[in-house]
Amino acid sequence: MTTRICLALDLVDDAPLIAEYEHWHRVGNTDPAVTRSIRDAGIEDMQIWRAGNRLFMIIEAGERYSGEAKAAADAANPAVVAWVEKMLRFQQPIPVAGPDGTWYPMDRIFALGEHD
């Protein structure tokens, strides 16, 4: 069974910073240790979408995925820690996340399959 996790985040509303953020996420520019850590955690697919400076992340996680285990593994992985620190300069929390927030979980409010 796959679990879908959706998160939101804002980028600093500055065109050159947004372009640089996108640069780091292009194929070949993301540290392979970071993408490996994502896969090793049981994440089967991850996509980031952008509208203006708002980001939306969709994660498809397999049965062995644990958010707590992923957070612990990330904290112990120097490559992931360095990546997170690099990305912080581009990011600003959405208002609901508070001043220390980064990626913030979203609540699903509609699913077509639940409607007649």
Phi, psi and omega in degrees: 000139180254140176250133176262130178239130180240133184228153179233153180200151173252147170266157171301132186281075183217116187305314179296322177293318178297318178298320179292320177302314178296321177306312182294341181262357178286154178306130179094347182255345178272133179305125180301332177294330179288311180294326177296319180296325178295311180295318181298335180281354182097012176275120185273329177207147176215132177227145174240129178244150181231138170229107186064238177255008178268131177250148178226121180253133176245123179244131171251110186249138178281180184299329183277358181289136173223123178301321180293317179294321178297315180298318180294316179296319179298317182296334181265000184253108183303326180293319179290318178301316179295320179298312181300316179297321179297319184286335183302327182290343179268341193257152168220143183291149170290155187308320183292340184281344184081174188292336182261004186282150169239246179294126186244131181295141179255152176260131176286131180242354181207138172219116184306320182297345179269356182251145177284000000 
